[in-house]
Amino acid sequence: MSQEKIKVVINGAEIETEKGAVLIDVCRENGENIPSFCYYKDLEPQASCRMCLVRIDKMPKLQTSCTIKCTDGMVVTTASPEIEKAQRSMGEFLLANHPLDCPVCDRGGECELQEVIFDWGDVEERFTERKNVQPEKYLSPIVANDPQRCILCKRCTRVCNEWMGEDAIEAGNRGVNTVIGTYGGWLNCSQCGNCIEVCPTGTLLDGVYRHATRPWELDQTITTDVYGSDGMQLSIGSRAGEVHRIVARDRYVNGLNGEFLDVKARFAHEFINHPDRIKTPMVRYSKGGKLIPATWDTAIKMIADRFAEYGSGVGVIASPRLTNESLFTLGRFAKEVVKSDNIAVADPLSMAAFMANLSAPLATHNEIRHAAAIVIIGGEPEEEQTFTAKQVRQAVRNDGAKLVIVNDTPIRLRSQATQFVHINPASYDAFTLAFAGGDNSALDKAGIGSEDIDAIRTIINEASGDVVIMAGNELSAAAQAAIAASAASFAGEGRRVLLHPLMLHNNSMGGVDILPWAKRVEDVVSASKALLIAGSLPDASVLAGKEFVVVQELFETETTDHADVVLPAASFAEVDGTFTNNAGNVQRVRKAIDPVHQSKPDWMITSLIAAEMGVDFGYSFSASAAFRALADAVPAYEGLRYPVLKDESNPVQAKYAVETGRDISASIEALRAPAASLEAGEKITETPIVGHKLHRLTTMTSKTAQFHLLAHGNPKPDNLLVSPLVQFNPDGTPREEAEAAAVGILDRAQVGGTK
């Protein structure tokens, strides 16, 4: 869109806007609420619902405002008897087959069709034909479908194509028989649920939340995703201390991810109120004995007494899923209480080396969406950084960005790539040596030629605008450092280079920012006699033989099996704090419900232990005080306070040190030996299946029943009218039960008494 300013007249008021702006957006931004169903900002226009009609001077008939670009001097009328008559006629058509079952529809109170019709107060009904009646059914374990409520806006099909690149859901049949469905009647996709989110009616429904409560009964709390490093904004819907559903923040307030969420952020929330949560502190009074429930006072005193005995022999390990406040407090505990530098972040794929060598700024997700060229080295963002992948797909599909993918696996995102550089397994060091250092001596080990490097450089050099270079978390520290340090060298006239690390966990970035001196988990464990662990370790076997282990956790895990004291920690829905995403945005985490049972926030637990050992951190049980101390101590967060972070529609980016003239010789030298020692192997030719990482069972995702079916191949049931949870065991094997056979799939033809 042009930056040229023009003036348009809307309902008699002169408004300044940008040339080429979409008329419906300009009207809405200036208080003129034009109804529409098929239009969705940042999707290609459909213009099928015919609700956004306006009168434009010098045009012979009413125009759809979603397809009109603003021009200088345009005079627009958005409300008149003529326009209302046309819109009411369209509403009448939409209601011809739409069931008026608002009292039982899960969308009641949030349905866009309901809102428009209710605003008018009445709609004439002149159709006497029988309605097209179809029963509700399931499209997957977590997506339910009521075809008769569909108004054929096709938002769902467009987000599935443009956002996800999956084309899993589409319109079938023709005319009045058109329905939204999927090939074979079953969704074999990433199960993101974005089709549910954008559906303006109750056609597509959340199978996890379905029939649980009414939307107006829920308290909405804006917070940040606890799974992925993209930092997606979401709204937790809770009632009476229980979380019932999660939707994208944009349903209520603008957020960086709009209405986009992935399957984990949207559906995998049942761990919050799960009955297996640790309810009280527990103490193991003898090695090999059982964990016995105890009071907080007893457990804290026991921990403080034992840690005092070990002194600097106490090691501290933090999960990259904790809030920044908890990470900072654990760091203070190590330095100020036990006087130890033995602290680690349990992130086996840390990108600390990348962040320590920035030669270009970090790219925001909006900058990725509008980039001219994108280079992705390693990683699998469609499975691990789903919002980043969505922005990449739209940049390519909607704006024609050039996409280069360098990977040892033919990931699904390569279907959008301008160039796919298929390297040998684990040969990123050899590629980076050539790409960043100009040394092609080991390219044969990577299974590519110098022409591949030249082609990448050509795409970058020909780009006009932003070039975003992304690095996967599986790259070695030397490769990360070389890519980050050399990025500035690719900039040129009219071309800005930005960096984007594909970090793994929701607060991997916070762990790097706040604990830059952190060591490897194995090194901290081996150097410590006693350990304070917040969260769980990827490999708990390293704890075998440790004299005294304290674990702060939500559930009993392999890590708590080695613990002498277990303390119940609060989940992200029960705490105030911040996470930092892979774009460096510091984002608020807000308490939606009170901590369940006797759980407490991790930073508070650590503070209680410190206080018992004679050190007061001065937080006064306030998360904002903890963040203030953090911001005063961490240079990248200088000057930040909770009020500064309030408006996440304009996220605040941390201030990272960027040096354009970095010396990369040390990083290049560190790559030579491993690159030369590589053994050329056979290329991986198999494309990973959808959801192979997204759907895997973890401590948290396993607490949502539907994830067990997704993780075991998403089996299609014989009966689509009955919940798959009734028809399958958690391991995906069929269940022989009468309930599943109560209604047959052929009974769809008999709904309403017809055959």
N, C-alpha and C positions, 0 to 999 in steps of 0.2 A: 504494500500500500504506500502511496506517495505521502511525503511529509508536507506537501503543499497545503496550505490552509484555504478553505473556501467557506462560503456562507450559504446556509439553506434556511428556509422559512418553514417552520412546523407549527401548524395551528395558530398562525399569526405571529409567532415569536421567532426572531432572527437568531440563529445558532451558528457558531463557528465550529467546524469540524475538519477532518482531513479528507482530501480528495480521494475518492475511491472507497470510503468507509461504507459498510453495509447499512442501509437505511434503517432497518429494524433495530440495529444496535444503537444507532444515534438517537432514535426516538426513545428507546428505553433508558438510555443514559441521561436523558433530559426529562424524565418524569412522565413520558407518554407510554402507558402500558398497553402495547399491542398484543393481543392474544395470538398464540401459535402453538402447534403441536409438533410438526415435523422439523421446525428449525432448531438448530443447536449450534451455538457459536463454535467456530474452529472445525466444523464438519462441512463437507461439501453440501450446498443447498439441495433440498429435495423438492420443495415447492409443490407438495402434494396435498396438504391439508386445506389450503386456500383460506386460512383463517386470518392471516396477517395483511388483509387487503387495505389499501389506502388509495386516496385520490391524489394524483399528481397533475398539476396544471399542465395543459398542452398535451396530455396523453388521453386517448379517446375512451379508455375504460379503466376500471379499477385495476391496480397493480399489486402483486405480491411483494411486500416490502423486504422479504428475505432475499430476493434476487436482484434488488435495485441497488446500484452503487451511487453514492451521492455525487452530484455535480454542482458547480457554482450557480447560485440563483434558483435552485430547485424550490418549488413551493408545494408543500405537502399538507394534506388534511387527513388526520387519523381517525376522527370520529364524526359521523354524520348519520342521518336516518338511512341514507343509501348504503353506507358501509355496514351499519348494524343489521339491516335487512339481509344483506349478502352473508354476513357472518352467522346470523341466526339460521339461515337456510342450510349452511354447512353443518351447524350443530345438529340440526334435525336429521340430516343424512347420517351423521356419526351415531346418533342414538337409535337409528332404525333397527340395528341388530344388537345394540349394546344393552346388556341386562342391567336393570336398575336395582342392583344388589349391594348398594353402598353400605348398608349396616353389617354385612358379613365380609366385605372385601377388605383385604389388608391395606389397600391404598386409601381407604376412606379417611378423609382428613388431609391427605397429601396428593390426591388425584388432580391433575391439571384439568382434565375434562370436567370433573365435578366443580372445580373452582370457577371455570368459565361459565358453565350453565347456571350455577347458583348466582353468579354476578348479575346475569340477565333477569333472574327471577322466574322466568317461564320460557318454554320453547314449545312452539306449536308441533303437534304430532299428527301427521296426516297419513302415515303408513299403517295399513291394516294387515299386511302379509305376516305370515308366521316368521318368527325370528330364527336366525341361523343358530341353533342351539348345539353346543359342543361341551363335553365334560372337561373338568380340570384333569391335568395329567402331570407327570414328571418328565423333565427333559434331562435330568441328571440327579445325583443324590442331593444337590443343593439348589437346583433351579426348578421351580414349579411353574406350570403354564396353564392359564385359563384363556383358551383361544377366543371365546366369545366376547371378551372385553377389549380385544385388539381394535385399534382405529387405523392401523396400517400407516403409521407415521414413519416407520422403518428406521427410527433412531437406532434400534438394537442391531440391525444388520449393518448399519454404517459404522458404529463404534467397533463392531466385531471385525470389520474390514480395515478401517482407517487406523483405529487405535491399536488393535491387537494383531492385525495381519493374519487372522485365522479363518475368516469366512465360514465359521462353524454354524451360523444361524442365518436363515435366508427366507424369503417369501416364496411360497409354493401355490400352485393353482392360479386361476385367473378370475377376474371380475368379482362378483359377490362371494365367490368361494375362496378367495385368496386368504391364506393363513400364514402366520409366521411359524416356522418350524426348523427342523434340522435333518440332515441326511440320515436316513435309517431310523429317525425318531429319537436319537440319543446324542447328547453333546459329548463328544470326545475332544475336549479343548482344555485350556488352562483353567477353566471354571472361574474366571475373574469376577463374574457377576456384574460387570459394567452394563450389560444389557438390562439387568434388573434396575440398576440405578437410574438410567436415562429413560426408562419406560414411563410415559406420562400417565398411564392408567394401571390397573391391576392385572395386566396380561402376563407379565413375568414377575415371579415372586420369590422371595428369599426363603428357601426350604429349611433353613436353620431357625429363623425367627418366626416363621409362618404361624398365624393364629395364637401367638404368645400374648400379645397385648395390643392396645390401640396407640397410634402414634402420639395423640395429644395427652396420653397418660405418662409419657416418658420425659424425664429431665435430660436435656441435651447438653453435653459437655464437649467443648472443642479441645482436642489433644493431638498427639503425634503418634504415628505407627510404631509399634514395638518390635516389628519383624525386620523390615528392609531398611537399607541405608539411604533410600531416597527421601526419607522424612515426610512421607505423605500425611497430609492433614486429614483428620477424620472426626466424626462426631459420635460419641458414645451415648446410646439411649439407655437410660437406667430407670428403675423404679423400685423403691423400697429396698435399696441396698443390693439390687441384682442387675447385672448388665444383660439386657435383652437383645440388643442388636448394635451393629456399627454400620454407619453410612459415611460417605465422603462429606467432608466439611462444606463443600460448595452447595449442598442442599440448603444450607442455612446462611453461610457467610463465605465469601470468596476465599479460596486457599490456593496454594501453588499448584496443586494437582487437580483443580476443578472437581469433577465428579468421578475421577478415576481412582480406583483401588484395585488391588489384586486379591487373589483368593484367600491368602492368609490374613491380610489386613481386614478384609470384610467379614469373613466367616469364622476364622479360627480364634474366637474369643471366649469359648466356653470354659477355658482353663481358669478364668477369673473367679467364677463361683463354683468351681468343681469340688465335689465332696472329698477328693483326695488331697486338697490343700493341707499343708502342715498347720495344725491348729494351735499348738502351744510350744514353748521351748522344750527341748528334750535333751537329756543327759545320759551318756553311757558311762556308768560308774566303774566299769572294768573292761579291759580290752576283750573283745569277743562277746561281751554281754549285750543286752538289749537296750534300746533307747527308751528311757523312762520319762514321761511328762514331768515337767518341773515349772516353777514360777519364774517370771522374768528376773526377779531379785536374786534368786538362787543361782540361775544360769549365769547372769552377768558377774556376780561375785566370784563364782568358780573360775570363769574365764580370766578375769582381772588378776586373780591370785596366781594362776598358772602362767599367764603371760609375763607377770612381774618376775617370776623365777627365770624365764628364758631370756628376758631382755632383748638384745639385738639379734638373738637367735630366732625371733619371730618373723616369718615371712608373710607377705600380704599378696593375695591374688584377687583381681577384680574381673567380673564378667563384662564384655563389651556391650551388654544389654542394659547395664545400669544407667541411671541418670548422671549427668555431669556432676551434680551435687554429691552423689554417692562416690563417684570416682575420686573427686577432689578430697572428700573426707577420708577415704581410705589412704590416699597419698599422705595426708597430714598425720594419720595414725602411724604410718610407717616412719615418717621423719621425726615427728614431735613426741610421740608416745614411747615407741619401742626403739627409737634412734637407729633405724635400719634403712638401708637403701635396697633391701630385698623386696621389690614389688614388681608384679607382672600383671599384664592384661591377658586374659585367656582367649586371645585371638590368634589362632595359628597362622592366619593369612594377613598379618599386619601390613599396613601400607605406610609405616612411619618413614621409610626411606624416601618414598615419593614426596611426602609432605615436607621433608627436610631439605628438598632440592628444587623447590618451585622456581621456575624462571618465567612463568606466565601466570596470570590470575586464574582462579577456579571458575569454570563455567557454571552458571545457574541453569536450571532446567528450562527456563524461558529462552536463554541464549542457545541451548541445544536445539530447541524446537525451531529456531529461525537461523540456524547455522547454514553456511554455504557448503561446507565440507566437514565430514566427521570421519575420524580414523579411530577404530577400536582395536586395540592390541590385547589379545587374550580376553578372558571373561566370558560370561554368558548372561548378558543383561536381561534377556527375555525370561530367565528363570530366577535371577537373583536381584536385579535392580529394575523391576518391571516398569516403573514410571519413566526411568531413563530410556528404556527400550521403546516405550510408547512415544516419547518425544522424538526419538531417532526415526521411528517409522513415519511419523507425520511430517517431519522435516523432509524426508525423501519423497513420500507420496504426494503431499499437498504443496510443497514448495520447491521440489526438484533438487534437493541437496545431494551432493555426491557422497557416497558412503563406501569406505574401505574397511574391510574386516580382515584382520590377521589372526588366524587361529589354527590350532592343531586338530580341531574338531569341526566338522561341517555343521555349525550351529544353525538353528532355524532362521535367525536374523539375516543370514547370508542371502536369502531369497530377495531381500531389498537392496543388496549391495551392488554398487557400481563395479567393484573389484573385490574378489575374495582371494586372499593370499593364503593358500593351504600349506602350512609348514609341517615338518615332522613332529612327532610327539615330544613335548617338553623341550623344544629348541628355541624358546623365546630369547635366550641369551645370544644365540648366534644371529637371530634376526635383529635384535637391538644393537648389536655391535655394528651391523651394516647400516641400519636406519639412522641411529643417533651418532655413531662414530665414523661412518664412511668407510669402514673396513669390511670388505666383502670376502675375506679369506676363509670364513667358516660358513658361507652361505650354502655350500653343498651339504653340510651337516643338517641344515634346516630344510633341505629338499626344495629350494627355490633358486632362482637365478638373479643376477644383477638387474635384469629387465623388470623384475617385479618391484624392486626398490625404486627404480627409475619411474615406473608407472605411478607409484604412490606419491613420489615427489612432484610429478607433473600435475596430478590432481590437486595437491596442496598449492602449488605455485600458480595454478590457473584460477584458483578460487578468489572470488571478490566478496569480501565480508568476513565473517567469523569462521575460523577453522578450529574445531574441537578435537583434541587428542585425548582418548580415554585409555587407561591402563587397567588390566585385570588384576585381581588380588593374588593370582597364582604366580605372577612374575617374581623372580628373585629380587632381593634387595638391590643388587647392583643394576639390574635391568630397570627397576622402578626409578632409581636415582638418575640413570642416564637419560631416560625418556623425559622425566620432569625437568632436568637441567638443560636439555638440548632444545626444548620446545620453542624457546624464544628465537632460535636461529631460523625457524621456518616462517617468521613474520615478514611482511613486505608492504609495499605501498598499497593501501586499500585492503590490506589483509591482516587481521588480528588473530593471534593464536591464543587459545584458552585450553586449560587442562581440566580433566575430570577423572578422579580416582573411583574405580568400581569396588568400593569397600563392601564387606560382607554383611556386617551386623548393623542394627539400628543406631548404635552409638560407637561404632569402630572409630569414627572421626574424633569423637569426644575423648576416647581413650588415648589417641595420639596427641591431641591438643593439650590435655591436662596432665598426662603422665608420660612426657617424652623421654624420661630417663628409665622407663620400665624395661625390665629384662625378660628373657624367655622364661616360660613357666617351669621348664625342667631345671633351669639354673637356680631359680628361687627355691624350688622344692629341695634340691640337693644341698643348698646352702643353709637350710633352715631346720630347726628341731621342732618348732611349732608353727602352725599356719592359721591365718584368718582368711577364709575364702568367702567371697560374696558372689553367689552364683555357683555354677558347676563347671568342671573341667572337661575338655574334649576327651581326655584319657585319664580316668581317675586312678588307674593302676599305679601311677607315679607316687601316690600317697601311701602305698603299702610300707609299713614299718615306721611311719612318723609317730613321734611321741604324743603329740597333742594337736588335734585338728578341730577347728571351729568353722561351721558352714552356715551361711545365711541363705536360705532357699525358700521357694514356694512349695516344692514337692520333694518327696524322698526320691533320690536318684542314686546312681552309682557313686557319686561323690559323697553323699551323706552316709553311704555304707561305711566309709572310712572315718566318719566324724565322731569325735568324743562329745561334742555339743552341737546341736542343731537349733537354729533360731528361725522362727517363721518370718519371712520377708513379705512385704506388700507388693502387689503387682503394679504395673504402670497405670492401671485405672484407679488406684487407691493412693496415689502420691502426687505431690506438686514437684515440678522440676523442669529440666531441659534436656533435650537431645540435640546433637549437631549432625546434620546430614552430609551426604557426600559432595554437596556444593558449598559446604561451610556455613550453611544457614543454622543459626542457633534458634531453636524452636521450643515453645512451651509444651510441657506435659502437665495436664491439669487433673486434679482429683475429681473423679466422677462419683465414687461411692466411698464410704468409710472402709478402712482396712478390715478385711474379713477375719473372724475369729480373734486371735491375739497378735496378728501380724503387725509389723511396723516397717516404715521406710528404711532402706538399707543405710542411708546416711545417719538416720536417727539411732539405729542399732549400734553402728560404729562409734557414734558420739557417746552413747551410754557406757560402752566399754571403756572409752578414753576417760570419761568423767570418773568412773570407778577407780581408774589408775591414776587419778590426780590431775588430769589435763582437761580443762574446759575450753572447747572450741569457740564458745561465745555465740552459738547459733540460737539459743533460747527456744529450741524446738521449732524454729522457723526456716522453711525451705528458702525463702527470699533472703534471709541472713546468710545462709550457706552459699547462695549464688553470689551475693555481694562480695563475700570473702574470696570466692573463686575468681570473679571478674577482676578484683584488685590484684590477684596473684598471677594470673595467666595473661601475658601480653596480648594475645590474639583477641581476648574478650574484654579488653580495657574499656571502661566506661559503660558497659552493659548492665542493665537492671531489668527486672521483670516488666515494669511499665514500658520500657523501650521495645520489648519483644511483643507487646500486646497485639499489634496489627500484623498478623501473619499473611495478610493479602500483599503486604510489602515486606517480605522476610529480611531479617538483618543478617548480613554475612560477616563472619569473623574477619579480623584484620591479619591476614597471613603475610609473612615476609616473602617478597618476590624480588629476585635478583636476575636481571636479564643477561648479565655477562658472566654467568657461573663457569667455573673451570670444571669441565667434565672429564678431564684426563684420568683422574683416579677411578671414576666409575667405569670408564672404558677399559682401563687396565684390569679391573676386577672381573670384566666379562671375558677377557681373552682366554684364560685357562679353562673355565668351564665350557666355553664355546668350542674350543679346540678338542676337548676330551669327549664331546658328544659322539654317540654312535648313531649313525643314520638308521632309522627303523622304518617299518612300513607305516604309511599314512593311515590315519583313522578315516574310514569312509562312511561309517554309519552315522546318520543324523540322530541325535538324542530324541527320545520321545517327549511329547508335551507333558510337562509336570514332573519330570524325573527328579527335580530338586524342589519345585514348588509344593508338591504333594507328599513329600517324604514325611514320615512320622517322627516328630521330635517330642521333647518333654511337654511342650505347650500345645502343638497342633494335635497330638494324639488324644487330647481331652475333648476334641470335637468329633462326635461319632462319625460324621460323614467323611472325614479325612481318612479313616481306615479303608473305606471302599475306594476312594480316589487313589490311595497308595497301593492298593492291590488290583490295579488295572481298570478301575471304574466299570465293573461288569454291568451289562445292560439287562434289566429284569424282563421276564416274560410279560409282566403286567405293569403297564405304565401308569395305571390309575392308582396304584398303591405305593406308598413310600418304599424306596429301595432298602431302607433300614430294616423294614419288616421282612424283606425277602432274602437278605444276605446276612451271613455272619460277618464279624469284623474283619476276618481274613479273606473276604471276598467269595467264599464258598456258598452255594445256594442253601437256603434254610427251608426245610420241609415243614411248613406250618399252614394251618387252615386259613389264617388271615390273608395270606397272599393270594389264595385262590377264591376269596369271597366275591371278587368282581373280576370278570374276564375282560380281556382286551377287546373282544368282539362285542361286548356290551355297549360300547360307544355308539353303535348303530341303533341301540334301543332307548337311548336317552330321550325322555319326553313321550315315550310310549309308541314311537315309530320304529319301523324296521327298514 
